[in-house]
């Protein structure tokens, strides 16, 4: 009983003190692992990845990735400064690299370390599509989604320890708990948590690409191409880390005009 009480108090303590503020939603988010630990690890892993893969340099595609990356990061800084978060990016060390790889993928590590694979370029279809992808990936870093996932994983592990301790004298019930807890927390908490991150990145990324001067109407078109490329093969949304293609397309279409209105606040009235 004392052990369970200790675990409960530990969770409450962490939730009370290990929080940060999402600069886009204004909500408190979990931060059990501080950025002072995350960023050095991310920078090291990024350098290691680049050393082990073929980085494309000097081509028009590589230059486009660099150009769009700078435009989106500048838009992010303008947005953050205008909304009371001046200095938010002080520890960021932006890098934008194109890597030779057939995978249809792009990602941004904490601290602004970005990679695009050559395999995604045909689906991006040009600079506007790259901007839609870039905006989405950058928001994952800006909103500390990686930090939140790490924190959620730690809390999930603490819950598992507490549950196993509670049923320590009843192995059968302990086994039932582990099965139910694993499925329940994954489907009921972790996967919806991940989908909410993807949705936030879609929306805020759309705003950033508009502030950078790119037509946000390109984003739903990009996801139509993504859907076509997948051949319609995808798990049910409830069992996925990402919203379905149809959900993303509908969401993006509903946000286009709001993104243009946001861009006008920064003097952007024409979109390329």
C-alpha positions as CSV (number, residue, x, y, z in Angstrom):
1,X,0.0,0.0,0.0
2,X,2.8,2.4,0.9
3,X,4.5,1.6,-2.4
4,X,1.4,2.3,-4.4
5,X,1.0,5.6,-2.5
6,X,4.6,6.5,-3.3
7,X,4.1,5.8,-7.0
8,X,1.0,7.9,-7.1
9,X,2.7,10.8,-5.3
10,X,5.6,10.5,-7.6
11,X,3.4,10.8,-10.7
12,X,1.6,13.8,-9.2
13,X,4.9,15.5,-8.4
14,X,6.2,15.0,-11.9
15,X,3.1,16.3,-13.5
16,X,3.1,19.3,-11.2
17,X,6.7,20.4,-11.8
18,X,7.9,18.8,-15.0
19,X,5.8,20.8,-17.5
20,X,6.4,23.3,-20.2
21,X,4.1,25.4,-22.3
22,X,3.2,24.6,-25.9
23,X,3.8,27.9,-27.8
24,X,1.0,27.2,-30.2
25,X,-1.8,26.0,-28.0
26,X,-0.7,27.7,-24.8
27,X,-1.4,24.5,-22.9
28,X,0.9,22.8,-20.4
29,X,2.7,19.7,-21.7
30,X,4.8,17.0,-20.1
31,X,8.5,17.6,-20.0
32,X,9.9,14.9,-17.7
33,X,13.1,14.9,-19.9
34,X,14.4,18.5,-20.2
35,X,15.6,19.9,-23.5
36,X,19.0,20.4,-21.9
37,X,19.3,16.7,-22.2
38,X,17.4,16.1,-25.4
39,X,19.0,18.6,-27.7
40,X,22.7,17.4,-27.3
41,X,21.5,13.9,-27.9
42,X,19.6,14.9,-31.0
43,X,22.5,16.9,-32.4
44,X,24.8,13.9,-31.9
45,X,22.4,11.5,-33.5
46,X,21.9,13.8,-36.4
47,X,25.6,14.1,-37.1
48,X,25.9,10.3,-36.8
49,X,23.1,9.8,-39.3
50,X,24.6,12.2,-41.8
51,X,28.0,10.5,-41.5
52,X,26.4,7.1,-42.3
53,X,24.2,8.2,-45.2
54,X,24.7,9.9,-48.6
55,X,24.0,13.6,-48.2
56,X,23.1,15.2,-51.5
57,X,24.8,18.6,-52.0
58,X,25.0,21.2,-54.7
59,X,22.0,20.1,-56.7
60,X,18.9,22.1,-57.4
61,X,16.9,19.8,-55.2
62,X,19.4,20.1,-52.3
63,X,19.3,23.9,-52.7
64,X,15.5,23.9,-52.7
65,X,15.4,22.0,-49.4
66,X,17.8,24.6,-47.9
67,X,15.8,27.5,-49.3
68,X,12.4,26.2,-48.1
69,X,13.9,25.3,-44.7
70,X,15.2,28.8,-44.2
71,X,11.9,30.3,-45.2
72,X,9.9,28.1,-42.9
73,X,12.2,28.6,-39.9
74,X,12.1,32.4,-40.5
75,X,8.3,32.1,-40.5
76,X,8.4,30.2,-37.3
77,X,10.6,32.8,-35.7
78,X,8.2,35.6,-36.8
79,X,5.2,33.8,-35.4
80,X,6.9,33.0,-32.1
81,X,8.2,36.5,-31.6
82,X,4.8,38.0,-32.4
83,X,3.1,35.7,-29.9
84,X,5.2,36.4,-26.9
85,X,7.9,33.7,-27.4
86,X,10.9,35.8,-28.4
87,X,14.1,33.8,-27.8
88,X,12.2,30.5,-28.0
89,X,14.6,29.3,-30.7
90,X,17.9,30.4,-29.0
91,X,19.1,26.8,-28.6
92,X,18.1,25.7,-32.1
93,X,20.8,24.9,-34.6
94,X,18.9,24.6,-37.9
95,X,20.1,22.3,-40.6
96,X,18.3,21.2,-43.7
97,X,19.7,18.2,-45.6
98,X,18.6,16.0,-48.5
99,X,19.7,12.4,-48.2
100,X,19.8,9.8,-50.9
101,X,17.1,7.3,-49.9
102,X,14.1,5.8,-51.8
103,X,11.9,6.0,-48.7
104,X,9.0,8.4,-48.8
105,X,9.9,10.3,-45.7
106,X,11.2,13.5,-44.0
107,X,11.8,14.3,-40.4
108,X,12.9,17.0,-38.0
109,X,14.7,16.2,-34.8
110,X,14.6,18.4,-31.7
111,X,16.6,21.6,-32.2
112,X,15.8,22.0,-35.9
113,X,17.7,19.1,-37.5
114,X,15.9,18.3,-40.7
115,X,16.3,15.5,-43.3
116,X,14.4,15.0,-46.5
117,X,14.8,11.7,-48.4
118,X,15.0,11.9,-52.1
119,X,12.1,9.4,-52.3
120,X,9.6,12.0,-51.2
121,X,10.5,14.6,-53.8
122,X,8.3,13.2,-56.6
123,X,5.3,13.2,-54.4
124,X,6.1,16.7,-53.0
125,X,5.9,17.8,-56.6
126,X,7.9,21.0,-56.2
127,X,8.7,23.8,-53.7
128,X,5.1,24.3,-52.4
129,X,4.8,20.6,-51.5
130,X,8.2,20.7,-49.9
131,X,7.0,23.7,-47.8
132,X,3.9,21.8,-46.7
133,X,6.1,18.9,-45.5
134,X,8.7,21.1,-44.0
135,X,6.1,23.1,-42.0
136,X,4.6,19.9,-40.6
137,X,8.0,18.4,-39.6
138,X,9.3,21.6,-38.1
139,X,6.2,21.9,-35.8
140,X,7.0,18.5,-34.3
141,X,10.3,20.0,-33.0
142,X,8.8,23.4,-32.1
143,X,6.0,21.9,-30.1
144,X,8.3,19.5,-28.3
145,X,6.4,16.4,-29.5
146,X,9.4,14.2,-29.0
147,X,9.8,15.4,-25.4
148,X,6.1,14.7,-24.8
149,X,6.3,11.2,-26.2
150,X,9.3,10.4,-24.0
151,X,7.5,11.7,-21.0
152,X,4.3,9.8,-21.8
153,X,6.4,6.6,-22.2
154,X,7.9,7.2,-18.8
155,X,4.5,7.7,-17.2
156,X,3.3,4.6,-18.9
157,X,6.2,2.6,-17.5
158,X,5.5,4.0,-14.0
159,X,1.9,2.9,-14.2
160,X,3.0,-0.6,-15.3
161,X,5.3,-0.9,-12.3
162,X,2.6,0.3,-9.9
163,X,0.1,-2.2,-11.3
164,X,2.5,-5.1,-11.1
165,X,3.3,-4.1,-7.5
166,X,-0.5,-4.0,-6.7
167,X,-0.9,-7.6,-8.0
168,X,2.4,-9.0,-6.9
169,X,0.8,-11.6,-4.7
170,X,-1.6,-12.8,-7.4
171,X,0.3,-13.8,-10.6
172,X,-2.9,-14.6,-12.5
173,X,-4.4,-11.1,-11.9
174,X,-1.0,-9.6,-12.6
175,X,-0.9,-11.3,-16.0
176,X,-4.5,-10.1,-16.7
177,X,-3.5,-6.5,-15.7
178,X,-0.4,-6.5,-17.9
179,X,-2.4,-7.6,-21.0
180,X,-5.2,-5.1,-20.3
181,X,-2.8,-2.3,-19.4
182,X,-0.6,-2.8,-22.5
183,X,-3.5,-2.8,-24.9
184,X,-5.6,-0.2,-23.1
185,X,-2.8,2.4,-22.7
186,X,-1.6,1.9,-26.3
187,X,-5.0,2.2,-28.0
188,X,-6.7,4.5,-25.5
189,X,-3.8,6.8,-24.7
190,X,-0.6,6.5,-26.6
191,X,-2.0,6.2,-30.1
192,X,-4.5,9.1,-29.7
193,X,-1.7,11.1,-28.2
194,X,0.4,10.5,-31.3
195,X,-2.5,11.4,-33.6
196,X,-3.1,14.6,-31.8
197,X,0.6,15.6,-32.4
198,X,0.2,14.8,-36.1
199,X,-3.0,16.9,-36.3
200,X,-1.3,19.8,-34.5
201,X,1.7,19.6,-36.9
202,X,-0.6,19.6,-39.9
203,X,-2.5,22.7,-38.7
204,X,0.4,24.8,-37.4
205,X,2.6,23.7,-40.3
206,X,-0.1,25.0,-42.7
207,X,0.0,28.4,-41.0
208,X,3.8,28.5,-41.1
209,X,3.9,27.7,-44.8
210,X,1.4,30.5,-45.4
211,X,3.4,33.0,-43.4
212,X,6.5,31.9,-45.4
213,X,4.5,32.9,-48.5
214,X,3.6,29.4,-49.8
215,X,0.0,28.7,-50.9
216,X,-1.5,26.6,-48.1
217,X,-4.0,25.1,-50.6
218,X,-1.1,22.9,-51.7
219,X,-1.2,20.9,-48.5
220,X,-4.4,19.0,-49.0
221,X,-3.3,18.3,-52.6
222,X,0.0,16.9,-51.3
223,X,-1.9,14.5,-49.1
224,X,-4.1,13.4,-52.0
225,X,-0.8,12.5,-53.7
226,X,0.4,10.7,-50.5
227,X,-2.9,8.8,-50.4
228,X,-2.5,7.7,-54.1
229,X,1.1,6.7,-53.4
230,X,0.0,4.5,-50.5
231,X,-2.4,2.6,-52.7
232,X,-5.0,3.0,-50.0
233,X,-3.1,0.6,-47.7
234,X,-3.4,1.9,-44.2
235,X,-4.4,0.5,-40.8
236,X,-7.7,1.7,-39.2
237,X,-7.2,5.2,-37.8
238,X,-7.9,4.0,-34.2
239,X,-4.9,1.6,-34.5
240,X,-2.5,4.1,-36.2
241,X,-0.1,6.7,-34.9
242,X,-1.4,9.1,-37.7
243,X,-4.8,10.3,-38.7
244,X,-6.1,8.7,-41.9
245,X,-5.3,10.3,-45.2
246,X,-9.0,11.3,-45.6
247,X,-9.1,12.9,-42.2
248,X,-5.9,14.9,-42.9
249,X,-7.2,16.1,-46.3
250,X,-10.5,17.2,-44.8
251,X,-8.8,19.0,-41.9
252,X,-6.3,20.8,-44.1
253,X,-9.0,21.9,-46.5
254,X,-10.9,23.4,-43.6
255,X,-7.9,25.3,-42.4
256,X,-6.7,26.9,-45.6
257,X,-8.6,30.1,-45.3
258,X,-7.6,30.5,-41.7
259,X,-3.9,30.0,-42.7
260,X,-4.2,32.7,-45.3
261,X,-5.8,35.1,-42.8
262,X,-3.0,34.4,-40.3
263,X,-0.4,35.1,-43.0
264,X,-2.1,38.5,-43.7
265,X,-1.2,39.5,-40.2
266,X,2.4,39.4,-41.3
267,X,1.9,41.3,-44.5
268,X,1.7,38.3,-46.7
269,X,-1.1,38.8,-49.3
270,X,0.2,36.8,-52.3
271,X,1.3,33.2,-52.3
272,X,3.7,31.4,-54.5
